[in-house]
Amino acid sequence: MGAELRQARERRGYSTRKLAEIIGRSSSHISRWENGRLNPSEADTATVLAVLGVNGADRDRLLELARDALDPNWVAPGIDKQLAALTEYERTAQTITNVEPLMIPGLLQTYEYARHIMIAFGASRGEAEQRATLRIGRQHVLTDAPAKQLVAIVGEYALRYPVCPDDVMVGQLRHLQRIAELDNVMLHVLPMDRPAAAMLSGSWALLEFSRTKPVLHLEHFGSSATITDEKTVESYRHAVDTLRGLAMSPAEATELIADVIRSKETTS
């Protein structure tokens, strides 16, 4: 929220002092709004946007951010709210660390794999196709400049026991082989014989930004939670270090994926 306000002010060519004078606030107020130390109210945000000439869809989006910023640790029920939040985090993040014990991370999924996952979770065929298309659409953050750095830590279980047919999984595994060659993607696989507590709590993503505090995104069945509490986020940062220390080397992970492909092709 703060980064967006700062960009809007700078585009207008205003200093923090000039903007403060216009809206009747102190320049320290403006600075604290922009560095995230103080959340502006929705009314204050609307005033600033009017002065800076921000209108239309951008104004609506920033007012929504202002409402969410007042309660940054929130649970989002419903697919639309979850997807909107996660898509925005991924779009603005610098580094994304995704931990997935039982599935392939969304940013690395193929369309067919994603579609089968949606159906397994109870979506109709039409809903599954729509959601899979949206999921694939999010993946541009890995290839569009500047490409995001992705650290994916995947449980071996996700490779061996998918909720999709073997031919779909073979296509997914081949996609993993290709995308792991990207310079901005680091793929780790945690073997099933190296248990780690951080893999037992389900799916989660740590999103780090260049201009604001990191966000922890927790996935649950039918809902998701966003956490910004610094102590909690830091504990997950340490968990990433632990998991990377336990995970296979990239060469070992590549060899495992190739082995799983061969075993599925042999049995199919």
Secondary structure, DSSP 8 states (H G I E B T S, - for coil): -HHHHHHHHHHHT--HHHHHHHHT--HHHHHHHHTTSS---HHHHHHHHHHHT--HHHHHHHHHHHHHHTS-SEEEESHHHHHHHHHHHHHH-SEEEEEESSS--GGG--HHHHHHHHHHTT--HHHHHHHHHHHHHGGGGGTSSS--EEEEEEEHHHHHS-SS-HHHHHHHHHHHHHHTTSTTEEEEEE-TTS--GGGTT--EEEEE-SSS--EEEEEETTEEEEE--HHHHHHHHHHHHHHHHHS--HHHHHHHHHHHHHHHHHH-
